[in-house]
Amino acid sequence: MKARMSVIAAVLIGSFFFAVSASAQDANLPHLEKRDAVTQLIVDGKPFLMLSGELYNSSSSSLEYMKPLWPKLAAIPLNTVITPLSWELVEPTEGKYDFALIDGLLAQARAQHVRVVFLWLAAWKNGMSSYPPVWVKQNTKRFPRVVLHNNPANILSTIGGYSDATRDADARAFAAVMQHIREVDGQEHTVLMMQVENEVGVLGDTRDHSPQADQAFASLVPAQLIDYLKAHRETLEPRLRALWLQNGAKTTGTWAQVFGDTARADEIFMAWNYARYVHGVAAKGKAAYNLPMYVNTWLANDDNIPGNYPSGGPLPQVMDIWKAAGSAIDIYSPDVYDPDFAKWANRYHRPDNLLFIPETNGGKNGAANVFEAVGEHAAIGFSPFAIDGFHEGTTDLGESYSAIDAIKPILLEQQTKGNVHGFTLSKEHPFAEFYMNGYVVRVSLDEIFGNHAESGYGLIIATGQDEFLGVGKGFRVLISPRSPSSFKLGYASIDEGTFKDGRWIPGRRLNGDENDQGNYWRFDPKSVRIEKAVLYHYE
Ligand code: DGJ
């Protein structure tokens, strides 16, 4: 009896300790946290900015191939690498998991002090279904496909009910991955976040036309979605709101009745079905190991027709549909290859969605746009695609990353107070203007003795009422009182410098031609600089 009692006690004590250590671990996991004006990624108790790059799709399928790349990636310098992880390699045979790639990639990343975001390439990548294991691809009865123009496509169906076996198999594998990451990384936190699937949506038509999809499309819009529309009526994304209102703001009806019998209704219907699936997979993964999770988006302009781009992916006009379907996805992210980076950053940075750029152009464009992203939108990360190509311009990106890395603690602190602005300038858009500390800050392309900069980019942080920290190149800054005013402002001092272990190391005092005889705070076009400016007041 006594022996039995002590066994029970041991089990109870053991499970108590397990519960304590598991929850202590959870509290410390990488997570998103609202800090005053912004939401930040918190890693090991501190805000973390992912200065990142995404690998080509196939690089991380081989540890040998990756081995020589890690030191080069770290030297760019990146602090985070976004790396594919595919269902086909994790679960080549149903129920038999192979985590060797996860373990190997984590060991390689840790050796270079680089963090990792994994892309769960599973049911869909770029709309298509090339990444599921072959036992999924082959079994079209159990794992049905989208029907387009009367033919099954190479796209797994996501229609609720009809595709539940696919979702459940995908979710089981993803949960196993998350459980494994918890076991091997629950203390070290090399893995910061997970991307669930990749650029989902139907390509080739506006929606799935399988009989099951047609039937679902002819059914009533679920109450869960209608309730969301009613509850968020005033704040819905403007095009979605307009569409719903134009069709009578109905609170019951089929998809075509509520949203109109057009391609837009098809896109909304697909968004709802993809969202339910993806939230379902993410939720199972989070139950195993609760990391932040995001989805990425193949973007398209408003005049494009869904199906030319993946119909149902979380584009701005259907982001609310995704939000109505669940909350397991924390971030909706744009893959910005469009030259108008600012437009997409604005659309994805919403009060209910922080900005994270998982894919974009690298090189000189990336070197500039990272300032817009982290300076103007408090993005938690920036990640040009095909980073392991080390294309032309990678040194420009590295130059921007190094400077941003040096000022990171101040940047992340001042973001929470709304004291940061970022910008990119070009011949077409040579000015930016904003308010800081009650002053008007005018930024323009640099120019001295008739020499004009071709482009300029940077960010400005208000570090005190009359003190500013700036980073970037190719621009000049004029700070004036908001008129009418009883005083004028001049530059008391401008110093270039850098930060070492958080300490400011001043370099040259910039005066004369370097501040246009006291008229402007200048950032030379030749290289990215970190500079401090102090203002004085006079009458
Ligand atoms: C977007 C995808 O998400 C990436 O995996 C890659 O295929 C790029 N497009 C290619 O430009």
Residues whose N, C-alpha, C, O or C-beta is under 5 A from the ligand:
A	BS01	DGJ	E199
